[in-house]
Amino acid sequence: MLEILHADKIATELNFYSSNGYHGIIDLVIEKDSNLTIYDFKSDIPGDNFTELQAHYKKQLKYYEDAAKEFSGGNNIFASECIYLFK
């Protein structure tokens, strides 16, 4: 997460509404060289199976990706997403 030190643009607690009415708050978005990285921190882990976790959060991350692109002006490349899980 050292890329935060060299970021071109940073947003924390990015509040958004999607076109279909989904409301969310992205914990952290980092933009560097037209690449976006989304960080989401979770403490309500629905099971220990990674495949189940991935499926559970996949739809949410798509909304986050769209919101992060809008935040950055829409012309950026979605680089990666990172979910930190805490028990």
N, CA and C of each residue as an Amber inpcrd file, in Angstrom:
protein
   261
   0.8140000  -1.1750000   0.0000000   0.0000000   0.0000000   0.0000000
   0.8750000   1.2640000   0.0000000   2.1210000   1.1110000  -0.3100000
   3.0250000   2.2540000  -0.3800000   2.7110000   3.1910000  -1.5430000
   1.9300000   2.7150000  -2.5160000   1.5960000   3.5700000  -3.6600000
   0.8300000   4.8230000  -3.2360000   0.2720000   4.8020000  -2.0620000
  -0.4450000   5.9830000  -1.5680000   0.4930000   7.1830000  -1.4250000
   1.7620000   6.9180000  -1.1810000   2.7390000   7.9960000  -1.0200000
   3.0260000   8.7310000  -2.3240000   2.8240000   8.0450000  -3.4410000
   3.1430000   8.6240000  -4.7510000   1.9020000   8.8130000  -5.6240000
   0.7310000   8.7640000  -5.0120000  -0.5260000   8.8500000  -5.7580000
  -0.7190000  10.2270000  -6.3770000  -1.3640000  10.2420000  -7.5470000
  -1.7560000  11.4880000  -8.1800000  -3.0390000  12.0310000  -7.5430000
  -3.8930000  11.1140000  -7.1210000  -5.1890000  11.4840000  -6.5620000
  -5.6140000  10.4030000  -5.5730000  -6.1960000  10.8110000  -4.4510000
  -6.6440000   9.8740000  -3.4140000  -8.0450000  10.2760000  -2.9660000
  -8.8890000   9.2960000  -2.7560000 -10.2090000   9.5490000  -2.1730000
 -10.4450000   8.5310000  -1.0750000 -10.9250000   8.9880000   0.0460000
 -11.3130000   8.0900000   1.1310000 -12.7940000   8.2750000   1.4070000
 -13.4290000   7.2030000   1.8100000 -14.8620000   7.2330000   2.1070000
 -15.6370000   7.8870000   0.9560000 -15.3760000   7.3930000  -0.2660000
 -16.0080000   7.9270000  -1.4700000 -17.4600000   7.4490000  -1.5400000
 -18.3780000   8.3500000  -1.2900000 -19.8040000   8.0680000  -1.2450000
 -20.3730000   8.1400000  -2.6610000 -21.1600000   7.1430000  -3.0680000
 -21.7070000   7.1660000  -4.4330000 -23.0600000   6.4740000  -4.5010000
 -23.7960000   6.7870000  -5.5700000 -25.0450000   6.1260000  -5.9250000
 -24.9080000   5.6760000  -7.3730000 -25.2110000   4.4140000  -7.6320000
 -25.1240000   3.9200000  -9.0040000 -26.4050000   4.2660000  -9.7580000
 -26.3840000   4.0610000 -11.0610000 -27.5460000   4.3880000 -11.8980000
 -28.7630000   3.5260000 -11.5530000 -28.5270000   2.3600000 -10.9500000
 -29.6610000   1.5120000 -10.5730000 -30.0540000   1.6830000  -9.1020000
 -29.5190000   2.7350000  -8.4560000 -29.9300000   3.0420000  -7.0970000
 -29.0880000   2.4410000  -5.9930000 -28.0400000   1.7120000  -6.3460000
 -27.1610000   1.1270000  -5.3250000 -26.3580000   2.2420000  -4.6620000
 -26.3410000   2.2500000  -3.3500000 -25.5660000   3.2360000  -2.5980000
 -24.4040000   2.5230000  -1.9230000 -23.2350000   3.1350000  -1.9930000
 -22.0660000   2.5340000  -1.3580000 -21.0600000   3.5790000  -0.9400000
 -20.1020000   3.1350000  -0.1610000 -18.9920000   3.9830000   0.2700000
 -17.7130000   3.1820000   0.0470000 -16.8610000   3.6860000  -0.8330000
 -15.5800000   3.0260000  -1.1070000 -14.5810000   3.5210000  -0.0700000
 -13.9160000   2.6090000   0.5910000 -12.9860000   2.9890000   1.6510000
 -11.8150000   3.8200000   1.1340000 -11.2210000   3.3920000   0.0150000
 -10.0390000   4.0860000  -0.4880000  -9.8970000   3.8670000  -1.9900000
  -9.6630000   4.9500000  -2.7380000  -9.3520000   4.8770000  -4.1640000
  -8.0490000   5.6320000  -4.3740000  -7.1100000   4.9760000  -5.0440000
  -5.8280000   5.6000000  -5.3570000  -5.6800000   5.6530000  -6.8680000
  -5.3430000   6.8310000  -7.3680000  -5.0820000   7.0020000  -8.7970000
  -3.6140000   7.3530000  -8.9810000  -2.9350000   6.6100000  -9.8470000
  -1.5280000   6.8550000 -10.1580000  -1.3070000   6.5260000 -11.6250000
  -0.8190000   7.5020000 -12.3890000  -0.5430000   7.3040000 -13.8150000
  -1.7400000   6.7190000 -14.5630000  -2.9180000   7.2620000 -14.3030000
  -4.1710000   6.8470000 -14.9490000  -4.6000000   5.4310000 -14.5920000
  -4.0310000   4.8640000 -13.5560000  -4.4500000   3.5540000 -13.0590000
  -5.1570000   3.7330000 -11.7260000  -6.2570000   3.0130000 -11.5480000
  -7.0270000   3.0950000 -10.3140000  -6.8890000   1.8130000  -9.5130000
  -6.7780000   1.9600000  -8.2080000  -6.7940000   0.8230000  -7.2990000
  -7.8220000   1.1020000  -6.2170000  -8.6900000   0.1350000  -5.9840000
  -9.7310000   0.2500000  -4.9670000  -9.3560000  -0.6310000  -3.7840000
  -9.4550000  -0.0520000  -2.6000000  -9.2440000  -0.8040000  -1.3610000
 -10.5500000  -0.8130000  -0.5850000 -10.9290000  -1.9900000  -0.1290000
 -12.1440000  -2.1350000   0.6650000 -11.8050000  -2.9650000   1.8950000
 -12.1920000  -2.4960000   3.0400000 -11.8890000  -3.1790000   4.2940000
 -13.1630000  -3.8170000   4.8320000 -13.0940000  -5.0910000   5.1470000
 -14.2660000  -5.8520000   5.5930000 -14.0130000  -6.4780000   6.9590000
 -15.0420000  -6.4240000   7.7880000 -14.9500000  -7.0970000   9.0840000
 -16.0720000  -8.1180000   9.2580000 -17.0310000  -8.1200000   8.3400000
 -18.1600000  -9.0640000   8.4120000 -17.9540000 -10.1850000   7.3980000
 -17.0590000 -11.0750000   7.6870000 -16.6630000 -12.1150000   6.7370000
 -17.7220000 -13.2240000   6.6890000 -18.3490000 -13.4590000   5.5140000
 -19.3820000 -14.4980000   5.3900000 -18.7890000 -15.8680000   5.0750000
 -18.0540000 -16.4320000   5.9850000 -17.4490000 -17.7510000   5.7800000
 -15.9610000 -17.6660000   5.5370000 -15.3030000 -18.7920000   5.4960000
 -13.8520000 -18.8300000   5.3290000 -13.4150000 -19.2970000   3.9480000
 -14.3730000 -19.6340000   3.0910000 -14.0600000 -20.1340000   1.7680000
 -13.8030000 -18.9620000   0.8170000 -12.6020000 -18.8960000   0.2310000
 -12.2380000 -17.7780000  -0.6330000 -13.1680000 -17.6530000  -1.8300000
 -13.5720000 -18.7490000  -2.4320000 -14.4680000 -18.7120000  -3.5880000
 -15.8050000 -18.0820000  -3.2090000 -16.3160000 -18.4300000  -2.0260000
 -17.5670000 -17.8390000  -1.5590000 -17.4050000 -16.3380000  -1.3090000
 -16.2800000 -15.9530000  -0.7290000 -16.0170000 -14.5370000  -0.4680000
 -15.9620000 -13.7490000  -1.7680000 -15.2800000 -14.3090000  -2.7550000
 -15.1300000 -13.6600000  -4.0530000 -16.5000000 -13.4520000  -4.7010000
 -17.3410000 -14.4650000  -4.6710000 -18.6740000 -14.3700000  -5.2580000
 -19.5290000 -13.3490000  -4.5070000 -19.4000000 -13.3430000  -3.1970000
 -20.1910000 -12.4370000  -2.3630000 -19.9010000 -10.9680000  -2.6790000
 -18.6410000 -10.6210000  -2.9040000 -18.2480000  -9.2310000  -3.0950000
 -18.0830000  -8.8110000  -4.5570000 -18.2210000  -9.7520000  -5.4950000
 -17.9930000  -9.4480000  -6.9150000 -18.9200000  -8.3430000  -7.4340000
 -20.2090000  -8.4290000  -7.1500000 -21.1720000  -7.4300000  -7.6190000
 -20.8630000  -6.0640000  -7.0060000 -20.5610000  -6.0480000  -5.7210000
 -20.2300000  -4.8040000  -5.0420000 -19.0030000  -4.1440000  -5.6710000
 -17.9880000  -4.9330000  -5.9820000 -16.7790000  -4.3710000  -6.5740000
 -17.0170000  -3.8030000  -7.9630000 -17.9530000  -4.3580000  -8.7070000
 -18.2990000  -3.7990000 -10.0160000 -18.8770000  -2.3940000  -9.8480000
 -19.7570000  -2.2190000  -8.8800000 -20.2880000  -0.8880000  -8.5910000
 -19.1690000   0.0610000  -8.1640000 -18.2600000  -0.4360000  -7.3560000
 -17.1330000   0.3670000  -6.8900000 -16.2450000   0.7840000  -8.0630000
 -16.0170000  -0.1410000  -8.9740000 -15.1950000   0.1580000 -10.1550000
 -15.8130000   1.2870000 -10.9670000 -17.1060000   1.2040000 -11.2150000
 -17.7950000   2.2430000 -11.9800000 -17.7110000   3.5980000 -11.2740000
 -17.9140000   3.6030000  -9.9630000 -17.8600000   4.8480000  -9.1990000
 -16.4450000   5.4330000  -9.1860000 -15.4380000   4.5870000  -9.0730000
 -14.0500000   5.0510000  -9.0560000 -13.6750000   5.6600000 -10.4060000
 -14.1410000   5.0620000 -11.4950000 -13.8770000   5.6220000 -12.8260000
 -14.5310000   6.9880000 -12.9730000 -15.7420000   7.1270000 -12.4550000
 -16.4280000   8.4210000 -12.5140000 -15.6590000   9.4660000 -11.6890000
 -15.1920000   9.0670000 -10.5220000 -14.4090000   9.9470000  -9.6470000
 -13.1730000  10.4800000 -10.3680000 -12.5690000   9.6480000 -11.1880000
 -11.3130000  10.0210000 -11.8400000 -11.5040000  10.6790000 -13.2060000
 -12.7270000  10.8270000 -13.6390000 -12.9790000  11.4630000 -14.9270000
 -13.3920000  10.4960000 -16.0150000 -13.4060000   9.2220000 -15.7280000
 -13.9150000   8.2310000 -16.6580000 -12.9500000   7.6740000 -17.6810000
 -11.7680000   8.2280000 -17.8110000 -10.8350000   7.7640000 -18.8340000
  -9.7040000   6.9170000 -18.2790000  -9.8070000   6.5450000 -17.0330000
  -8.7140000   5.8060000 -16.4040000  -8.8670000   4.3090000 -16.5560000
  -7.7630000   3.6300000 -16.3910000  -7.7200000   2.1700000 -16.4450000
  -7.9330000   1.6470000 -15.0320000  -8.8380000   0.6900000 -14.9090000
  -9.0520000   0.0640000 -13.6070000  -7.9370000  -0.9550000 -13.4030000
  -7.0440000  -0.6680000 -12.4730000  -5.8450000  -1.4820000 -12.2920000
  -6.0960000  -2.7000000 -11.4190000  -6.6340000  -2.4820000 -10.2360000
  -6.8170000  -3.6130000  -9.3320000  -7.7520000  -3.2510000  -8.1970000
  -8.1440000  -4.2710000  -7.4960000  -8.9540000  -4.1040000  -6.3110000
  -8.3650000  -4.9610000  -5.2140000  -8.5190000  -4.4990000  -4.0170000
  -7.9540000  -5.2260000  -2.8920000  -8.9300000  -5.1770000  -1.7360000
  -9.3130000  -6.3370000  -1.2580000 -10.2040000  -6.4070000  -0.1090000
  -9.3920000  -6.9340000   1.0660000  -9.3740000  -6.1680000   2.1330000
  -8.7210000  -6.6080000   3.3660000  -9.7850000  -7.1660000   4.2870000
  -9.5970000  -8.3960000   4.7090000 -10.5530000  -9.0780000   5.5670000
 -10.0210000  -9.1580000   6.9840000 -10.8470000  -8.7440000   7.9350000
 -10.4690000  -8.7840000   9.3450000 -11.4480000  -9.6480000  10.1110000
 -10.9310000 -10.4560000  10.9810000 -11.8120000 -11.2670000  11.8510000
 -11.7460000 -10.7370000  13.2350000
